Amino acid sequence: MTGAGLRVVIVHYRAADWLDRTLQALAAQAADDLEVVVVDNSGELDPGRWPAVQLLQPGRNLGFAAGCNRGAAGARTPWLAFLNPDLLLEPGALARWREGAARHPQAALFGLTQIQAERPDRLDGVGDALSVWGPAWRALHGAPRAQAPDEDHETFAVCGAALLIRRELFEALGGFEPRFFCYLEDVDLCLRARLRGQRCWQIASARGHHLGGVSQGGGRSAFAVYHGARNGIWLLWRDLPLALWPLSLAWPLLLGLRSLLRDPPALRAATWRGLRDGWAAAPRWWWEGRRLPRSLGAAGLARQLSWHPLAPLQRRRHRLD
């Protein structure tokens, strides 16, 4: 893949201090064939601050999904990489990421080892997993860094904080689903790719440090809880084969019960609003899903999902090899 050309897209929203560090880490990668595009959803960045960066300011907050699509539009490079504005690549990580992609021509989407920026002894994740019961999670999130796999490995989905994809596939998929706005758009993209017979791999030697939640208030904010609940229902209704629905529908029921019993009022309200809006639009998403290109049937997909009922709670790594 060396010399092939790569466009890096970063969607920014009120994270200028971290964006500075992210761009500095990217500039230190010693790659001279990069296009770097920053989509400034907050409209707060100075266009002259980074002369080598193409800055797009849409004038409103498009969200992460549509912002990524805007940044990727018109690219002619064979590869696209999406980075969060709070994802700092380690020295040499970009070269190892790209070399790893070249080692695995059977795959089209690639992630890297994510380390928690504020707790470097802990992992942020080593790929995303999806349970047959419904929930998705970031594998080994919060686990000791020593548990990170030493070898490249297949993963069900790649975390959108650092995602490398063949441009032709991204365009064939129609990019990220813009109606998701943010949260689970990465799992949705990878699941739609898998339905076409594509595969996702993690490149173990490529590493980045991720803060997480810097733009939208973190994983347990009302904003995140709402979008996670709503988008989770949309993902299941559109993407999963009908045969898997009876199992996957357990997740929204358990999520609502858990929130009722454990969450403070603000998060409980956000969860129930998300579930309400998710179910309200579910028939439309089901109808759209019947027209998705699928070369992978229900049985084949079921073998790629996690069946362990406690895996989402334990953030287990789901092995596909």
TORPA-265924 format. One line per field, with one value per residue (C-alpha): residue number from 1; y, z, x; chain. Coordinates in steps of 0.5 Angstrom, whole numbers, plus 500, padded with zeros to 3 digits. Example, Ala and Ser with C-alpha at 12.3 -4.5 7.8 and 13.67 -1.06 7.14 Angstrom:
2
num = [1 | 2]
north = [491 | 498]
up = [516 | 514]
east = [525 | 527]
chaine = [A | A]
This chain:
321
num = [1 | 2 | 3 | 4 | 5 | 6 | 7 | 8 | 9 | 10 | 11 | 12 | 13 | 14 | 15 | 16 | 17 | 18 | 19 | 20 | 21 | 22 | 23 | 24 | 25 | 26 | 27 | 28 | 29 | 30 | 31 | 32 | 33 | 34 | 35 | 36 | 37 | 38 | 39 | 40 | 41 | 42 | 43 | 44 | 45 | 46 | 47 | 48 | 49 | 50 | 51 | 52 | 53 | 54 | 55 | 56 | 57 | 58 | 59 | 60 | 61 | 62 | 63 | 64 | 65 | 66 | 67 | 68 | 69 | 70 | 71 | 72 | 73 | 74 | 75 | 76 | 77 | 78 | 79 | 80 | 81 | 82 | 83 | 84 | 85 | 86 | 87 | 88 | 89 | 90 | 91 | 92 | 93 | 94 | 95 | 96 | 97 | 98 | 99 | 100 | 101 | 102 | 103 | 104 | 105 | 106 | 107 | 108 | 109 | 110 | 111 | 112 | 113 | 114 | 115 | 116 | 117 | 118 | 119 | 120 | 121 | 122 | 123 | 124 | 125 | 126 | 127 | 128 | 129 | 130 | 131 | 132 | 133 | 134 | 135 | 136 | 137 | 138 | 139 | 140 | 141 | 142 | 143 | 144 | 145 | 146 | 147 | 148 | 149 | 150 | 151 | 152 | 153 | 154 | 155 | 156 | 157 | 158 | 159 | 160 | 161 | 162 | 163 | 164 | 165 | 166 | 167 | 168 | 169 | 170 | 171 | 172 | 173 | 174 | 175 | 176 | 177 | 178 | 179 | 180 | 181 | 182 | 183 | 184 | 185 | 186 | 187 | 188 | 189 | 190 | 191 | 192 | 193 | 194 | 195 | 196 | 197 | 198 | 199 | 200 | 201 | 202 | 203 | 204 | 205 | 206 | 207 | 208 | 209 | 210 | 211 | 212 | 213 | 214 | 215 | 216 | 217 | 218 | 219 | 220 | 221 | 222 | 223 | 224 | 225 | 226 | 227 | 228 | 229 | 230 | 231 | 232 | 233 | 234 | 235 | 236 | 237 | 238 | 239 | 240 | 241 | 242 | 243 | 244 | 245 | 246 | 247 | 248 | 249 | 250 | 251 | 252 | 253 | 254 | 255 | 256 | 257 | 258 | 259 | 260 | 261 | 262 | 263 | 264 | 265 | 266 | 267 | 268 | 269 | 270 | 271 | 272 | 273 | 274 | 275 | 276 | 277 | 278 | 279 | 280 | 281 | 282 | 283 | 284 | 285 | 286 | 287 | 288 | 289 | 290 | 291 | 292 | 293 | 294 | 295 | 296 | 297 | 298 | 299 | 300 | 301 | 302 | 303 | 304 | 305 | 306 | 307 | 308 | 309 | 310 | 311 | 312 | 313 | 314 | 315 | 316 | 317 | 318 | 319 | 320 | 321]
north = [500 | 505 | 510 | 509 | 515 | 517 | 522 | 523 | 526 | 529 | 531 | 537 | 540 | 544 | 540 | 545 | 544 | 536 | 537 | 541 | 535 | 530 | 534 | 535 | 527 | 526 | 531 | 527 | 521 | 522 | 521 | 525 | 522 | 525 | 529 | 532 | 534 | 537 | 538 | 544 | 542 | 548 | 553 | 556 | 554 | 559 | 557 | 560 | 556 | 549 | 551 | 544 | 542 | 543 | 546 | 545 | 549 | 547 | 552 | 547 | 541 | 535 | 530 | 525 | 521 | 526 | 530 | 524 | 523 | 531 | 530 | 524 | 527 | 528 | 524 | 520 | 516 | 509 | 509 | 513 | 514 | 517 | 520 | 523 | 530 | 527 | 521 | 521 | 517 | 514 | 515 | 511 | 508 | 511 | 507 | 500 | 501 | 502 | 496 | 492 | 493 | 491 | 484 | 483 | 484 | 479 | 485 | 492 | 495 | 496 | 499 | 500 | 498 | 504 | 506 | 511 | 518 | 519 | 512 | 509 | 503 | 501 | 500 | 504 | 498 | 493 | 493 | 493 | 487 | 485 | 481 | 476 | 479 | 486 | 490 | 493 | 494 | 496 | 490 | 490 | 497 | 499 | 492 | 493 | 495 | 488 | 484 | 487 | 482 | 482 | 479 | 482 | 479 | 479 | 484 | 484 | 492 | 497 | 503 | 510 | 513 | 510 | 507 | 505 | 503 | 502 | 508 | 504 | 500 | 506 | 509 | 503 | 503 | 510 | 512 | 513 | 513 | 520 | 519 | 516 | 523 | 520 | 513 | 506 | 509 | 505 | 498 | 500 | 501 | 495 | 491 | 493 | 491 | 484 | 483 | 484 | 479 | 484 | 483 | 487 | 487 | 490 | 492 | 490 | 494 | 501 | 504 | 511 | 514 | 516 | 521 | 519 | 523 | 530 | 533 | 530 | 529 | 522 | 515 | 517 | 523 | 524 | 526 | 519 | 515 | 518 | 516 | 510 | 507 | 510 | 508 | 501 | 500 | 502 | 498 | 492 | 493 | 495 | 491 | 484 | 478 | 477 | 470 | 473 | 479 | 474 | 474 | 481 | 484 | 482 | 488 | 494 | 491 | 490 | 497 | 500 | 496 | 497 | 505 | 504 | 501 | 504 | 511 | 518 | 521 | 525 | 519 | 515 | 520 | 520 | 512 | 512 | 518 | 514 | 508 | 511 | 515 | 508 | 504 | 509 | 509 | 502 | 500 | 505 | 502 | 495 | 496 | 500 | 494 | 489 | 492 | 492 | 488 | 481 | 476 | 473 | 470 | 469 | 463 | 466 | 472 | 469 | 465 | 472 | 475 | 474 | 469 | 469 | 473 | 477 | 479 | 486 | 487 | 484 | 488 | 481 | 480 | 476 | 472 | 471 | 466]
up = [500 | 501 | 496 | 494 | 497 | 503 | 505 | 512 | 515 | 522 | 524 | 529 | 534 | 540 | 541 | 538 | 543 | 542 | 534 | 535 | 538 | 533 | 527 | 530 | 531 | 524 | 521 | 525 | 521 | 516 | 510 | 504 | 500 | 505 | 504 | 511 | 511 | 517 | 517 | 522 | 525 | 530 | 525 | 531 | 527 | 524 | 516 | 517 | 523 | 519 | 512 | 509 | 512 | 507 | 512 | 511 | 515 | 513 | 517 | 522 | 526 | 521 | 526 | 526 | 520 | 515 | 517 | 515 | 509 | 507 | 508 | 504 | 498 | 492 | 494 | 489 | 493 | 494 | 501 | 506 | 514 | 519 | 525 | 531 | 533 | 540 | 537 | 537 | 533 | 536 | 532 | 526 | 527 | 520 | 517 | 521 | 520 | 512 | 512 | 516 | 511 | 505 | 509 | 509 | 502 | 504 | 508 | 506 | 513 | 518 | 526 | 530 | 538 | 542 | 548 | 553 | 553 | 560 | 563 | 558 | 562 | 560 | 553 | 550 | 545 | 540 | 535 | 536 | 537 | 536 | 540 | 537 | 543 | 540 | 544 | 541 | 545 | 544 | 546 | 552 | 553 | 560 | 560 | 562 | 556 | 557 | 554 | 548 | 542 | 539 | 533 | 527 | 528 | 525 | 528 | 527 | 526 | 527 | 531 | 528 | 532 | 527 | 521 | 515 | 509 | 501 | 498 | 493 | 498 | 502 | 496 | 494 | 502 | 501 | 507 | 514 | 515 | 516 | 520 | 526 | 527 | 531 | 535 | 532 | 525 | 525 | 527 | 522 | 516 | 518 | 519 | 512 | 509 | 512 | 509 | 502 | 504 | 506 | 513 | 518 | 521 | 527 | 526 | 533 | 532 | 530 | 536 | 538 | 544 | 545 | 550 | 548 | 548 | 548 | 543 | 545 | 553 | 554 | 554 | 559 | 557 | 556 | 549 | 548 | 551 | 547 | 540 | 543 | 544 | 538 | 533 | 536 | 534 | 527 | 526 | 528 | 524 | 518 | 518 | 521 | 518 | 520 | 523 | 528 | 530 | 536 | 539 | 538 | 540 | 548 | 548 | 548 | 553 | 557 | 556 | 558 | 564 | 566 | 566 | 570 | 575 | 575 | 572 | 575 | 572 | 566 | 563 | 564 | 560 | 555 | 554 | 554 | 549 | 545 | 545 | 543 | 537 | 535 | 535 | 532 | 526 | 526 | 520 | 515 | 517 | 516 | 509 | 507 | 510 | 505 | 499 | 502 | 498 | 502 | 500 | 507 | 510 | 517 | 518 | 516 | 520 | 526 | 526 | 526 | 532 | 540 | 543 | 550 | 554 | 559 | 553 | 552 | 560 | 561 | 554 | 552 | 545 | 541 | 536 | 529 | 528]
east = [500 | 506 | 506 | 498 | 495 | 491 | 486 | 485 | 479 | 478 | 471 | 472 | 467 | 469 | 475 | 481 | 486 | 486 | 485 | 492 | 495 | 492 | 495 | 502 | 502 | 499 | 505 | 510 | 508 | 513 | 508 | 509 | 502 | 497 | 491 | 488 | 481 | 478 | 471 | 469 | 462 | 463 | 465 | 470 | 477 | 481 | 482 | 489 | 491 | 494 | 496 | 497 | 490 | 484 | 479 | 471 | 466 | 459 | 456 | 452 | 454 | 453 | 454 | 460 | 457 | 455 | 461 | 466 | 462 | 463 | 470 | 471 | 467 | 471 | 477 | 481 | 486 | 485 | 484 | 481 | 482 | 478 | 481 | 477 | 480 | 482 | 486 | 494 | 497 | 504 | 510 | 510 | 503 | 501 | 506 | 505 | 497 | 498 | 503 | 498 | 493 | 497 | 499 | 491 | 489 | 483 | 480 | 477 | 477 | 482 | 483 | 489 | 490 | 487 | 490 | 486 | 490 | 489 | 490 | 496 | 496 | 489 | 486 | 481 | 479 | 482 | 476 | 468 | 464 | 456 | 452 | 447 | 443 | 443 | 448 | 455 | 461 | 469 | 473 | 477 | 475 | 478 | 483 | 490 | 494 | 498 | 492 | 492 | 493 | 500 | 498 | 494 | 487 | 480 | 475 | 467 | 467 | 473 | 472 | 470 | 475 | 481 | 478 | 482 | 478 | 478 | 475 | 471 | 468 | 466 | 463 | 459 | 456 | 454 | 459 | 457 | 449 | 448 | 441 | 445 | 449 | 454 | 454 | 454 | 455 | 462 | 458 | 453 | 458 | 462 | 456 | 453 | 460 | 460 | 453 | 457 | 462 | 468 | 472 | 475 | 482 | 486 | 493 | 496 | 503 | 499 | 497 | 494 | 492 | 484 | 481 | 474 | 467 | 471 | 466 | 459 | 460 | 462 | 460 | 454 | 452 | 444 | 447 | 450 | 445 | 440 | 443 | 446 | 439 | 436 | 441 | 442 | 434 | 435 | 442 | 438 | 432 | 435 | 442 | 440 | 437 | 430 | 432 | 436 | 431 | 428 | 434 | 437 | 430 | 432 | 437 | 432 | 428 | 434 | 436 | 430 | 429 | 436 | 435 | 429 | 432 | 439 | 440 | 439 | 433 | 436 | 439 | 433 | 429 | 434 | 434 | 427 | 427 | 432 | 428 | 421 | 424 | 428 | 422 | 417 | 422 | 423 | 418 | 422 | 429 | 426 | 423 | 430 | 434 | 430 | 434 | 441 | 446 | 447 | 452 | 452 | 446 | 443 | 447 | 454 | 453 | 450 | 457 | 461 | 456 | 458 | 453 | 456 | 450 | 455 | 461 | 458 | 458 | 465 | 468 | 470 | 474 | 470 | 475 | 473 | 479]
chaine = [A | A | A | A | A | A | A | A | A | A | A | A | A | A | A | A | A | A | A | A | A | A | A | A | A | A | A | A | A | A | A | A | A | A | A | A | A | A | A | A | A | A | A | A | A | A | A | A | A | A | A | A | A | A | A | A | A | A | A | A | A | A | A | A | A | A | A | A | A | A | A | A | A | A | A | A | A | A | A | A | A | A | A | A | A | A | A | A | A | A | A | A | A | A | A | A | A | A | A | A | A | A | A | A | A | A | A | A | A | A | A | A | A | A | A | A | A | A | A | A | A | A | A | A | A | A | A | A | A | A | A | A | A | A | A | A | A | A | A | A | A | A | A | A | A | A | A | A | A | A | A | A | A | A | A | A | A | A | A | A | A | A | A | A | A | A | A | A | A | A | A | A | A | A | A | A | A | A | A | A | A | A | A | A | A | A | A | A | A | A | A | A | A | A | A | A | A | A | A | A | A | A | A | A | A | A | A | A | A | A | A | A | A | A | A | A | A | A | A | A | A | A | A | A | A | A | A | A | A | A | A | A | A | A | A | A | A | A | A | A | A | A | A | A | A | A | A | A | A | A | A | A | A | A | A | A | A | A | A | A | A | A | A | A | A | A | A | A | A | A | A | A | A | A | A | A | A | A | A | A | A | A | A | A | A | A | A | A | A | A | A | A | A | A | A | A | A | A | A | A | A | A | A | A | A | A | A | A | A | A | A | A | A | A | A | A | A | A | A | A | A]
